[in-house]
Amino acid sequence: MAMAISAASAFPCSLLMAALMLLASIVEVQGITRYYEFNVTMANVTRLCSTKSIVTVNGQFPGPTLVAREGDRVVVRVTNHAQHNISLHWHGIRQLRTGWADGPAYITQCPIQTGQSYVYNYTITGQRGTLWWHAHISWLRATVYGPIVILPKLGVPYPFPAPYKEVPVIFGEWWKADTEVVIQQALQTGGGPNVSDAHTINGLPGPLYNCSAKDTYKLKVRPGKTYMLRLINAALNDELFFSIANHSLTVVEVDAVYVKPFTVDTLLIAPGQTTNVLLTAKPFYPAANYYMSAVTYSTTRPGTFDNTTVAGILEYEFPDAPASAPSFNKALPLYKPTLPALNDTNFVGNFTAKLRSLATKQYPAAVPKTVDKRFFFTVGLGTHPCPANTTCQGPTNTTQFAASMNNVSFVLPTKALLHSHFAGLSSGVYEPDFPVAPLVPFNYTGTPPNNTNVANGTKLMVIPYGASVELVMQGTSILGIESHPLHLHGFNFFVVGQGYGNYDPVNDPAKFNLVDPVERNTVGVPAGGWVAIRFLADNPGVWFMHCHLEVHTTWGLRMAWLVLDGSLPHQKLLPPPSDLPKC
């Protein structure tokens, strides 16, 4: 210690200060390492007058908030104390060269078995905003989810006025039944699964459900202050409209990417998506309370969905109220927002058209202007024939529901795809021949073909490192038109175009926005329409892409991209960690 002191004292003061400032700037640029312990346990939770045992992280529902800054390394030790196998996905994190930490079971890892642990280790590079984490195996994300808050680097402001407070608001669904039983029964019968009994805000159903007045999320605000709500849709199967009565919301970010701000009374948020909005409280105490409400957007016909309304309450702090005063005054008027019709596709199209990247010098929209690889994927439902000598509850009594991309209903392997690729053991695990376009073209949004059966397979789309990719995803009308929120792991992409009806490869590209298209990780394929995205394949590994309506993913609306290593060291997938779970 004495030597250290004498060495320091030998430094001129100015040089020592300069060295400390340089060290501080290096730490700021490189970020710090943040450690989290996630224990997966069962916990009893009561909602809607009914108690059940659910899978949780650290006994919390929703789970804990993970907070980091852009540039930080995040290390999360996950220990599984539950009877279910588990894996966690850090939704929207780029995972540059760290696909081993991405989390989808049997894609980038085998699940963590009961009594075992796995350390997720990744660095947040070039991202700031709101993302989220969730279970990525079967339907366990019904209760296993939580926010990821990525703050800008120290000293870097938001590109909008700093809010007074920031509040995560996470939407979910609640079943009285065990969701693992719900989906297993559906798979056995070939029919659609039972829908949820309620929607939730921060785990609470709110006062519009029986027996739930005490389970209501309340946001208390001060007059004149601005709040940033970090909205997350963690629901399994429902896109949602959201509105706060008599208040406007200014959208400033989606999927952890800043957008040109615009103000709305109602917004749409699909499962998997995040949206940051600024809420400015009224300048004076209004002597009223206001519902914060969310309802389902669905074009499913026929079909069932959770058509209930979840509500929280926005309440104002009374300036002169004593500290002992109750937080909620039932005597005040309570206003409800007016929400769109549940199938208001025009509203959805108008809202999504407003989303534009900032496209500034500090936050450029680096959309690929040229394209190396073009792909056309059909996205939608279909059927499998019933097993012999059985009756199904699918579209007919001889069929069961299925879903596919380019007529391939993806079958999860029993070994993890990423390790199989890395170890050169792909034979019998997957085939590298996912079709670049439908093998049999048809009128995608017109009269469905007579044969609605889809093929099964575990097929990957292989692309070279550094390729610029354009993908058009075309919704189909087989078994009805629906919106499909598609999530791509490992990448952000630019939404360069979208429309209704069949994509026109001759005329539609001329309308693409290559200047300031919105950048996301989850995009809705419009009901009865198409969406075009572009991205740069700059992340080696195996990357899942799937519908974030969990029922469609279970039925096979999923596939995976294999991005090969590049030639340079920083373009290659890192080797797997020693504690990678085994199947």
N, C-alpha and C positions, 0 to 999 in steps of 0.2 A: 504493500500500500504506500509506504514511504517513497519508493521509487516512482510510483505513478504520480504522486503529488509533486515530486521534484521535477519530473519530466514536464508536467503541466506548467509548473511555475517558470520553467525555462522558456516557454512560449511567450512572445510578445502578446499583450492583451488583444491587440487588433487582429493578429493572426489567429488566435484561439477563437475569437468571436466569429471570424470569417469561416473557420473550419466547422464550428457548430452550426452556423447558418447553412453551409453546404450540406452537412449531414442531415439537417432538418428537411432541406429541399429534396434530398434523395429519398428520405423516408416518405415524404408527401407524394412524390411521383410514383414510387414503387408500391405504396400502400403498406398496410400492416396485416398481420395474420389474426383472424378472429376465430375463436374456438367455441364450438357448441356441442352439448351432449343431448342427444335425442334418445329417450328411452320409450320404446313402443310397448304400451301396456293396455290392458283392458280397464275400463272405468264404467261405472253405472251412471247413466245420464237420464234425467226425466224431462220429457217434452210431451205436450198434448195429453197430460194426465196419465202418461204411461212411461214406465222405467224399463230401460234395456241396457245391456252391456255392449259397449262399442269399443272399437280399436282407437286409441289416442296416442299422441306423443306427449310425454311428460304429464299424462293425466289431464291434459287440457283439450277442450273442444270449443272453438277451433284451436289449432295448435299454436305454439309460440311463434312470435314474429322474429324473423332473422333480419338483423340490421347490419349493413356494411357500407363502405364507400367504394366508389369506382376505383379500381386498382388494387383493392384488398384481396388477400387470399382468404378463403373460407374453408375451415376444416370442421366437419360435422361427424362425430362418432355416433352411429346409429346402432343401438343394441335392441334386439328383438326379444321381448319377454312375453309376447302374445302367442296364441296357438296357431295363428296364420303366418305363412311366409309373407315377407314384406320387402318392398323396395321403394325408394323415394326418388322422385324426379324434381329437379330444380328448374321449374318451367320458365323457359325464355332465356336462361343463362346460356351464353354462346358455347361454353365448354371447349375452347380452342385447344385441340390436341389432347383433351382430357375426357374423351368419350366414356371412359370407365366410370366416371362420376355422374353420368347423365341419368341413369336410374331405371329406364323401362325394363321390366322383367323379361328375360329371354331375348332381349334385343342387345343391350349393352352390358348386362350382367345377369347372373343367376340370382334368384331372390335370396334375401337374408333369412336363414331358417331359424326356428325357435331356439333361443339360447345363444345365438351367434351375434357377432358385431361386424360392422364394415365402416370404414372411414371414407367419407366423401371429401375429396380434396380438389379444389378448383380455384382459379383466379378470375375475378370479375374484370374483364377487359373491355374498355370502350362502351360501357353501359351505365346508365343511371336512371332511376325512376322506380316504378312498382312492378314487381313480378310476384311469383308465388311458388310454393312447394306443395307437393301432394304425393300420396301413394300412387304407384304405377303398376299395380297388379290386381287383376279381377276388378271388383267394385269397391275396394277398400278406401278409395279416395272419397267415398261418401262422408266419412268422418275424419279422415287423416289428411289435413291440409292446413296451411297457414300462410301469412304474407311474407314476402321478401321486400324489404325497403332498402334501395340502393341510393345513398346520398351522393351528391356530386363530390368531387375532390375538394379538400379543404381550400377555402378561399375562392371557390368557383361558385358564382351565384346561379340561381335559376334564371332562365330567359324570360321571366315574368315577375311581377312584384311578389316578394317573399310573403307567404301566408303567416297569419298569427299563430295557427296551429295546424298540424297534419294528423289526419285520422284514418286508419285503415278501416274500410267497410267491405266485408267479404260476404257474398251471397252464397247460400247453399241450399240443399234439399234435405228433408228429414222423412224417414220412413219409420213407422212404428215397428215394422217387421225387420228382420235381419236381412240386409241387402245381399249378402252372399247366398241366402236361401232364395231370395227373389229372383236373382239371375239364374241360379241353377234350375229352378222350376221352369223358367222361360225356355232355357236351352233343352230341357227334357220334353217339353210339349211342342216346341217349335213356334210358339206364339210370342206375342209381345209381353214384356214384363209388367208387373203391377207398377203404377206410377206412385210418386212420393205423396205423402200425406200433407206436407207443408213445405213452403220455402222458408228460408231463414236469413236474417241479417246478423252477422257476427254470432251465429249459432242460435239465435232467438227467433221464434215464429211471429211473435207480436200479437196485438190485441184482437185481430180479426179472426183468429182461430179459437175454438173452444178451449177453455181452461188455460189460456196463455197470456192473459193480461199482465201477469207478473213477469213473464218471459218476453219483455219488450225492450229492444235496443233504443236508448235515448241519447240523443246528441244535444248537449247543452252549449249554447253559443252566447256571445256578448254582442250587443248592438254595435253595428259599424265595423266589426272585425271580419277578416277574410280567412276562410278555412280551406285547406286542401284535403279533399276526400280522395283517398287512394282506393278506388273501386276495383273489386276482383270478383269475377264470376266463377265460383268453385262448384256450381251445381253440376250434377251428373248429366242431366239430359235436357235442360231448359235454357234457351236464350231468353233474355229478360229485358223488358222496358223498365226504366227507372226514372222517377221524378220526385221532386219535393214540392208540395203545395205552395203556391204563391212565391216561389223562388226560382231564379234562373241559375244555370250551371255553365261555367266556362270551361270547355275541354282544352287542356294544355298538353296532354301526353297520352299515348296509347302504347301498350306493350313495351314500356320503358324506352320510348322514343318520343322526343318533343314534337308537337305539331303546331301549325299555325292556329292560334287561339280562336275559337268561335263559341258563341253562346247559344244555348238551347234551353227549352223547358223540360224536354224529355230526351233520354238517350237510349241506345241499344247496346247491350253488352252480352256477348256470347260466351258459353263455357270456354275457359282457357284464356279469355281476354282480360286485360286490365285497362283502366281508364282513370287518369287523374283529372279531377275537376276542381275549379275554384268556386266556392260558395261564399258570397258576401252577405253577411247578415244585414237585416234592415237597420237603418241608422238610428231608430229610436225603439224603445221597448214597445212591442206591438199589442201586448195584452191578448195574445192568442198562441195556440200551439199548432203544429203542422205535421201532417203525415209525410214520411219518406217511404214511398211505396214502389214495389216491383211486382210485375206480372209477366206471364209467359208470352213470348212471341212464337207462334206456330202456324204453319200452313198444312199440317198433317190432316189429310182427309182420305179415307177414314183413319181412325187411330185415336188413341187416348193420350192425354198429357195432364200434368198438374195445372189445373185452371184456377188455382187459388191465388190470393193476394197476400204478400208479406208486407208488413208496415212497421217501421220504427217511428219515433216521434222526435221532431226538432222542437226544442223548447228554449226560450230566452231567459237569461238570468235577469231577475228583477233588480234594478240598480240598488234599491234601498232595503232589500229583504234581509232580515236577520239571518245569521248563519244557521240557526235552528229551524228555519222555515223549510217545509217539504219541497223537494226538487221539482215536483210536478203538480200543477194546480188544475184539478179536474173541472173546476168551475169555468175555466177559460174556454172560448170556442176552439174547436179542433177542425181544421180545414183539410180536405182531401184533394189530391191532384187529379186532373183529368188525364187518363192514360189512353194510348191508341187502342184501336180494336186489336184483338189477339192475332189477327192475320193481316195486319196492315203492312203489306209488302212495299207499298209506295213510300210510307214513312221510312222504312229501313233503307230503301235505295237513296232517298234524299239525305238521310243522316250520313250514310257511309260516303256519299259523294263529297261531303264537306271536309273529310279528313285529308289533310295535306301535310307533308313534311315541312319543317322550318326552312330547309334548303338555304342556310346562311353559311358564311365563311367558317364560323365556329362549329356549326352542326350541318354539314353538307349532306345532300341526298345523293349518295354515290351509286345511283342506279346504273347497271350495265347498259351502255348505249348500243353495243353490238352483242350478238348472241352466237355462242359456239354450239349449243345443244338445245334443240326444240323438242318439247314433249306435249302430248295431248292425252289427258286422262279423263275418262268418264267416271263419275262419282254418283253412287246411288244404291238403291235397294234392289233385291232380287229374291230368288228362292233356291232352296235345295229340295230335292225330292224327299219325302218321308222315308225312313228306314222300312225295309220290307215287313209286311204284316203288322204295321202300326198305323194309327190315325193321328194326324197332327192338328194343331190349332193355329197354323199359319194362314196365309191368304186363302188357301183352300184346305180341305181336310186331308189332302195328299201332298201338301207342301209345308215347308217350314221357312221362316224368315231368314234371309241372308243379306249381306251387303258386300259391295266389291268396288275395286278401282280397276278400270279396263277389264272388267269381267273376271278378275282374279280376287276371290275371297281369301284373304291372307290367313294362313294357318300358323299360329305361334309354334316355334320349334321347342324341343325339350332341352336344347343346349343353346347358350347365348350366342347370337350371331357375331358379335364383335370379337369375342375370343376365338370363335371358329375361323373367322377371317384372319386374325392376327397370327394364329398358330398354323395356318395352312391346312385346316381340318374341315373344310367346308363341304366335302363330299357327304351326301346324305343328310346335310343340315339345311342347305338352301341351294337355289339355282340362280345364277347371275343373268337371268333373261326376262326380267319384267318387261312387258310389252311397251313400246314407246308410244303406241296409239291403239285404239280398239281394233281387234283382229277382224271384227265384222261391223262396219259402220251402219248406223240406222238413224232414224229421225229421233234424236235424243230427247227432245221435249214434246214430241208429238205422240201419236198413237203407239203404245208400247208394242214390241214384238210379241209374237205368240208364245215363244219359248222364253220364259223369264229365269230359267236356271242359270246359275253362275258356276264357274270352275273354282276348284280349290288349289292352293299352292303356297309355297314359301319362296317367293321370288324377290330378288333385289335388283334395283337399277344401278348399274356400275357406271361411274363417270370419273374422268381424270381430274386430278388436283388442278385448280385454277380455271376450270371451265366456267364460262358464263352461261347460265341456264335460263331458259324461258319455259314456263309450264302453264298451259291452259287447262283449267279444271272445269269440266262441263257437267252440270247437274243433269240427271235424267228424270223422266216422268214415270219410270217403271214403279208400280205400286204407289203412285202419287208423287207430287213435287214437294220437296222439303229443302230448307236451308241446311247446309252442312258446314259447321265451323271446322276448318282443316288446320291442324297444328303441325309445323315442321320443327323437329328437334335440331339443335346444333347450329341454327342459322336464323338471321332475320332475312326477310325478303321484301321487295317493293311490289305493291299492288298497282300495276301499270294500267289495268283496264278491267272492266266488268260490264255485263249487260244481261238482258233477258232473251230467252229463246236460244237457238243454236248459234254457236260461235261461227263467225264468218272469217275464214283465214285470209280472204282477199281484201275485205273492206275494214274489218275491225281494227287491225294493227295500226292503221293510219290515225286512229283516235287515241292511241295509247298516250298516257302522260309520262314522259321521260324527264320532266323538269323537277317536279316536286311531289311525286307519288308518296302515299303514306307507307311507312316502313313498319312491319309487324312480324309477329311469330305465329299468329292465329288469324285466319281470315274466313269469313263466311262465303261459301259458294252460294250465290243467290238461288232462292227457290225458283226452279224453272229457268235457270240462267247459267252464266259462266263467269269465271274470274281468271285473270292472267297475272302471273307473278314472275319476277326475275330475281335471281340471286347469284352470287359468286361462290363457287364451290371451293372455298378456301379453308375448309376444316376437315382433315382426314378422319375417317372412321365410318361407322355404320349409324345411320340416323333415321329414326322412326318418323313416319308421317301418317297421321290418322285423324279421323273425325273425332272431335271432342264431345260429341254426344256419345256417352259411354255405351249405350245399347247398340249403336251402329258399329263402334269399334269391336265390341264383342262378336257381332255378326260377321265381321271381316272387312270393314271399311278402313283398311290400313295397308301400308307397304313400308319398305325401307330403302334408303339410298346408301350405296357404298361409294364413298369418295376415297379414291386411291391416294397413297402417299405421293407427295411431290419429290423432286430431286434433291432439294436442299434440306439440311438438318431440321430447320424450323418448320418444314412442311410435312413432317412425318408424325404419325401417331406415337405418343409416348408409350412405353411398355406398361403392362398392367401392374397394379400394386400387388404386394405379396398377400394381402388379406382379401383379394377379390373372391366373393363367394363362389362355391362350386355347386353345380346342379346335382 
